[in-house]
Amino acid sequence: MSGTVGKGAQVDLSIIVCAYNMGRELPRTLYSLSPAYQRNLEDLNYEVVVLDNGSTPVIDQSALQEFLPGVRVVRPEAISISPAAAINALADQLRGRAIGLWIDGARIATPGLLHLAMEAWRTDPAKIIGTLAFHLGRDVQMRSVFEGYTAAVEDDLLASTNWHEDGYALFDIAVLAGSSINGWFGCINESNGVFMDRSLWDELGGLDTRFAAPGGGFVNLDFWERAVQASGGNPWMILGEGTFHQVHGGAATNGTADDRTQMQDEYAALHGRPFKSPSYTAHYVGTLDAARFKAGSAVPVDLHRHVHAVRGRHFRVDLPAATLDSIQQGTLRTRYKGLRLAKNPFDLALYTSLLGSLRPATIIEVGTSEGGSAVWLADQCRALGLDTTQILTIDLAPPDLDLPNITCFSGNADAPEATFPSPAIATAPHPWLVIEDSAHTFEATLKVLDFFDAQLVSGDMIVVEDGVVADIEGVHYRAFEDGPNRAVAEFLKRTGDRYRIDEALCDFYGHNLTYAPNAWLLRT
């Protein structure tokens, strides 16, 4: 067994988790290192010790037992902004024949990490053992935190997965860290966590205590570089596992470019040269799941860079990429009465159901192309006995339709206040069904949502189409930069409880199996 071991017992592995003011993040990290989460640990005795490097308040050891029973917390008498000396001192006190180090305690591990690290160690203990690093969220956190990625956003993102039961779901909500940007078979700049035999740790002298920048600066990069050299340029690398960085105000991820320049300068002063990623030929342990990863890539098959969630629900459409691409090709060819319709079969069925339950008096469609969707909506309403339902359809270049109950207007989604038919909208009877299907950019979608937010009443519905562009392969779809989904997430954050995601519609065929993921919104 393992987790933590009794006094005097043989310890195979001692893991040091360095933490500073990580009250939110540390419990997740420790749970991911627990026997309840890690797999295939029957023959491993290990201990986990948290180094509290000056947290305020002091880390409460008893409170952490819920996440990792038996975990210990050690706080050095002298606190420094660089944890290097304290980590070295703690390593000298521990009993493990191998050492594991989380120099950044905000990193969640995948479930096979410890088992595979120890498999490599038992096979050849003379070599350092490294893992790839990932950042939770839609982009590396050096950028995303300055674009609105916060702890609250990340909490929603984590809540949208079942990572507690299947830690490999973390790959679906993360991107490669900059240090691991070359992927599974490239060379990395650093590893966190990293594993090694105690003799290798002693040979290296632990971390270089001359690194004095906040968080240690480049001390972990320096350690990996020296360890790779001591391993003869042949480190172990673990396939299919990783550590996932939680946003926490870290010195590197939340620092400025000037802060990182100072770290680079400190490294250059100590080494007499700028930092350069070490080149090596790795030995590999573990496997890659072909169903999850693209060939030769660390990127999951269905992963795009813009990853987020709202109200505990991720935005991904529950279809494999190849299947979604086939459906999209058919959707683009779909016509109705000779006019471009371009609606997928799932949403056609969902709209039919919604029309029957909502029984809208007015349908306002923003973006109509040739008008096929407006004609289809009018015909569906008549089939349901909604003979008086009026359709106001708006487009930059509206079609010339002379049909009962359909009125076409010219309007620009980038300027709804100035260009939309405000008098016609203001006098339209409720309930409304508003369909936003215009430019698919973040800015335009959010402007349309804000415009109608002031006019919708309880019981009205607004649907934001084509958030699916985040999941469809191709440069054309990447150009939208996940605009609709980002706008929906921002809108729901702003409006609080004014809108409810109609999960019954979103998930009728499977989680978000719709082109409007998380975007069938009911005004409460």
N, C-alpha and C positions, 0 to 999 in steps of 0.2 A: 504494500500500500504506500500511499504517500500523502503528500500535502505537506504536513509538518511532522516531525519525528520527535520521539521522546529523548530526554537527556541521556547521553551516553551511547545512543544507537548509532550505527553506521549510517552516514549520510552520503548518498551518491552525488547529489546536486544541491548546491546552495545558490539561491537566486536572490540578488539584491535589486530592490525596486526603489529608485531614488525619487522622492516626491517633495514638492514645495507648493503648498496651497492648492491641493488637488482634491478637495473634499467631494467634488462632483465626479471626478474622473477616476480616482483611485479605486473605489469599490468595483467598478467595471473591470479594471485591469486585474485586480486580485481575483475576482470571480473567474476571469478567463485563465487564470493559473491554478485554479482549484481542481481537486480530483473529481468534483461533480461535473466539470466541463471538459477537462482534458481527457483524451482517450488513450487506451492501451498503456496504462501506467502500473499494471499489476506488480511488476518487478522493480519499480523505482521508488527509492526512499529519497525524498527531497524536502527542503525547507525553503520558505520564502520569508525574507526579512525586509521590512520597509525602512529605508533611511529617511528620516524626517529632517530635511535640511533647512530648518528654520520656519516651518509653517506657523501661521497665526490664524486660528488657535492651533495649539499643539495637536498633532494627529492622535486620535483616541484609539488605542489598540483594541479595547474591548468592543468598540463599535464595528470594527472590521471583521470580527469573528463570524458574523453572519454571512460574509462573502467568501472568506477563506479561513475555516477553523484552524486555530493554532498559529496563525501568522503573528510575527513579532514586529514591534516598532522600536527602532533605536534612534535616539536623537543625540548628535555630538555635542559636547560641551561648547566647543568653539564653532560658530557658524560662519561660513564663507559663501560669497556669491557663486564661487565655483565649488562643486561638490567633490572634486577629484580627490583631495586629501582625505575627506571623510569616507569616501567609498573605499579607498585603499586600506584605511584603518579597520573598517568593518570587515572587509574580505579577509584580513589577517586573523580575525576572531572566529570566523565561521569554519565549519568542519567538513564541508563538502569536498569530495575528491574532484569534482568539477564545479566551475563557477558559471553562473548565468547573470547577465547584467542588463537591467532596464535603466539606463542612465536618465531616461525620461519616463517617469511612471505613469504617463497618460496614454499608454499604448495597450490596446486590447489585442490579445493573441488569438490565433486560430486553434482549433481543438487538437490537432496532431503535432503541434510544434515541439512540445517537450519530448514526446516519444521519439520523434525523428531526430531531434538534436542528440538524444542519448544513444540512439542507434549509430549515428556517425561517430560519436565519442568512443563508444566501445569498439568500433571498427578500427579507428585510427586516432588515438587521443593526442597525437602530436600536432594536430592541425586545428586552427580556429574554425568555428562553425557559425555561419551567418545566415540572416534571413532578410527577405525584402521588406521594405517599409511602404506603407500606404497612408494617405490622408483621407479621412472621412469627409464627404462632401463633394461638391461638383467641380472643385479645382483644388490645386495645392493651396494650403491655408495661408501661405505668404501672400497670395492674391485674394482668396475668397473672404478672409476676415475684413478686408478693406472694401468688400463689395456686399456686405450685409450678412455674411455667414457668422452666426453667433452660437453660443451654447444652447439657446432655446431652439434654434433651427436644427442643430445637431441632435438634440433630444428627440425632436419629432422624427428625424431621419432614422435614428436607431429604433425608435418605437414602431417604425413602419416595417421592421423585419422581425424574424423569429431568431435573432442571433444567439440568444441564450440557449436555445435548443440546437441550432445549426449555425455554428460560428462561421461557416463558409459563406453564409449570406452576407457577411461584411464585404466581400469582394464586390457585391452588387451595388454598394452605396459608397464607393471610394474610388480614388485615383492613385496612381503611382506617385510616391513622394519623389521630389527632385533627386534625392540621393540614390534612388533605385530606378531612375527613368529608363535605363537600358534593359530592364526586364529580366526575366528568369535566366537568360543565358548571356547577359551582359555583365559588366563589372560595376559594383556598387561603391559608393563613397564611404559608407558607414553602415553599421548594423545595430539595430535595437529591437529585440534582444539579440544578444551575442553570447555564445557558449564556448568554454574552453576547459582543458584540463588544468588543475591547479598548478602543475609544474610549468605550463606555458604562461599562466598569469604571473608566477614568480619570476620566470625568465625575463618577461617584459617589464617587470617592476610595477605592474598595475598601470594606472593612468598617470600621465605626466602632469605632476602638480604645478608645473610652471604656467600652465594655462589658467589664467585668472579672470577671464571674461565672464560675464553673467551666464550661468548655466554650464560653464566650462568652455564656452566658445567652440573651438574646433577640437576639443580634447578627445571626443569620441571618434572623429575622423582620423586623428593622429593614431589612436589606439588600434583601429582597424588596419590602417596602413602598416604599422609596425608588426601587427599580428600576422598579416598576410605574408610579409617578408619572412617572419620567423617560421611560417608554415611552408617555406620553400616555394612560395608563389602558387600554392595549390590548396586553398582553403576549401572547406566543405560549404556548400550552399544547399539550403532546404527548398525543395520544389513543392508548390501547392499550398504553402503555409505563409504566414506573414504577421506583422504587427500593424495596428491601425491607430493612427494618431488622433486623439480627441483634442478639440480646440480648448486651450486653457490659458491663453496669455503668455505662452512660452517665449523665451528670449529670442529664438530664431524665427518661429512661425509668426509671431505677432510683432516682431521688431521691424524697424525701418531698414531701408537699403543701407543707410549710414551705419546702423548697428551691425549689420552683417559684414560691412566693409571693415569695421574695427576688428571683428573676429578673424577675418582673412589676414589683416595686417599683423595680428598677434601671431598667427601661425607662421607667416613669412619671416617675422623677426626671430622666431625660435628655430626655424629650419634653414634660414638663409635663402629661401625660394618660395614662390607662391604654391599653394596647395594644388596638387594634381591627382585626380582619381587613380588609385593603384590599378595596374594591369595584372591580370592573373589568369590562370587556367584552373577552373574549379573542378572539384569532385562533387557529385550530386547524390542526394538522398531524398527519397520521396517520389511522388508522381504528380503529373498534371492531369486534371479531370478534363478530358476532351469535350465533354458536354458543357463545361463552364468556360473554358478558355479558348481563345483563338490559337491556332497552331503557332508555337514559338513565342507566344505573347503572354504578358502578365495581365492583360486586360480581359475581363470576362466577355463572353460572346455578345451578350446583350447590353454591355455597359457603354454609355456615352458620357462625356465629361460633365454634362449638366445633370447632377443627381441631387435630388432633395425630396422632402416630404412635407405634408401639412396635416395637422391633426392626427398624427400617427399613421398616415397613409402615404406610401410612396406613389410616384406618378407613373411608374413604368406600366406599359400595356402588357397584359399577360399573354404574350404570343412570342414564339421564337422569331428571331430576326428574319429568317428565310420565309417563314409563313406570312409574316407581316408584309414583307416586300411583295409577295404574290398577291395578297389581298389589295395592297395599294395599287398595283398595276391594273387590277380589275376595277377598282374604285375610280381611277382616273378615266376609264373607258365607259363608265356607266352613264347612260342618257335616259331621259324620260320625255316622251312625246317629241323626240327629235332634239331636245335641248340638253345641254350638259347638266348632269345632276351631281356627279362626283361625291356621292355619299356611300359609305360602306354598308354592308348588309346588316351588321349589328346595330348601327345607329338608326337605320331605317325602321327596324323592328322596335327599337327603344322609343323613337319619336311617335310611332303609331300607338304604343302603349301610353305614353305621356299625354298625347292628345285626348285619348279616351278618359283619362283620370283628371287631368287639369281642366279640360273643356275651355280652352282659352277664348276670350272674346276678341283678342288682338294678338297677332303674331308679328313681331318686328324682327326682320332679318337683316343683319349687317353683313353685306357681301353676298351677292347673288349670281355673279357671272352671267350666263345666258338666261337665267331665270328658271332653270329646270327644277330647282329645289322649291321655289315659290309655287310653281304650278303643282308639283307633287303634294306640297302641304295643303293647298286649297282643295285638291281632289280628295285627300284623306279626311279633311274636315267635313266635306259634304257627305262622304261615305259614313261618317260617324254622326250625322244629323246636325252638324255645326254649320248650318247654312248661312248664318250671319257673321261668322268669324271673318274679320278683315285682316289682310296681310299687307303690311307696309315693308317693302323691300328696298334696301339702300345699297348703292354701289357707286364707285367713281364714274363708271360709264354704264348707267342702268339700261337694261334691255327694253325694247319697245314691245310691251305686252299689253294687249287690249282684252283683258279677261275679267270676268266678274270677281269681285272681292279682292283683287290684287291691284295695288297702287305702287308704282316704281318712282323712286326719288334719287336724285344725285346727292352724294355725300362723301366726305373724306373721313375715314376713321382716325386719322391723325389730328383732325380738328372737328370733333363732333359738335361742340357748342356752336361753332360758326357755320357749319354746313349741313347738319342734320335737319330734317323737317320738324322743327320744334313744335309749331302749332298743331300739326297733325298728330304728333306723339302725345302732346299734353292733353288733347281731347279724346284720345283713344280709350275705349272702355276696358276695364280690367275684368278678369285676370289676363295678364300678359304672359306670353312666351317670347322671350328675347333670345335670339340666336346670334352670337358673335362669331363670324366666319370671314373676317376681313383680311388684314395684312399679315397676321400671325407674328408680328413683332411684339416685344415686351411693351414698348411705349404705346403703340396703337391699341393693343388689347387692354392695357390698364386704363387708358383714356376712355374707351368705350364702357368699361365696367364702372368707372367713376361717374360717367354721364348718366347711366341708367340707375345707378344706386340711389340718386336723389329722387327718382320718380317711381321706382318699384314699390309695391305695397305688399303686405302679408298675403301669401298665397301665390304670388307671381313666381315665375321661374326664369332663370337666365342660364343659358348653356354656352360654354366657351369651347368651340370646336378646334380640332387640329393640334392639341397638345401632343398628339402622336408624332409630330415632326421630330421630337427628341429621340424617338425610338427607331425611326426609319433610316436605313443606311443611305449614304450618298451626300456629296458635297452640297447639293442644292438644299437639302433639309438641314444640314449643319448651319447654313447661313442664317437661319431663323434664330439661332442661339437659344433654343428652348423657350422662345418668347411667351407662348400662351401659358405654359405651366408656371413659369416664373411669375407672370402677372397674376394668375389665380392664387398662387401662394401668398403674394404680397397683398392682394385684395382681401383675402380671408383674414390675414393678420391685422389689417387696418380696421376691418368692419366687425371684428369680434363675433358676437352671437347673432348678428343680423341675418346670416345665411347659414344654411345647413347643407352639407354635401349629401345628396340623395344616393346613399350607398346601394340601395336596392337597384337603381338604374345603372350606376357605375359598374356594379359587380354581377349583373344579371347573368352574364355568360362566363364569368371568371373575373378575378381582380382587375378592375379597370380595363376590361375587354371592350373598349369603346375608343373612338377617336377624340373623346372629350374627357380624359382621365381626371378624376376628382373635380370635374367641372360641370356637373348637373346640379345647379345650385338653387335651392328653394329659399325665397325670402320669408323669414319667420315673422 
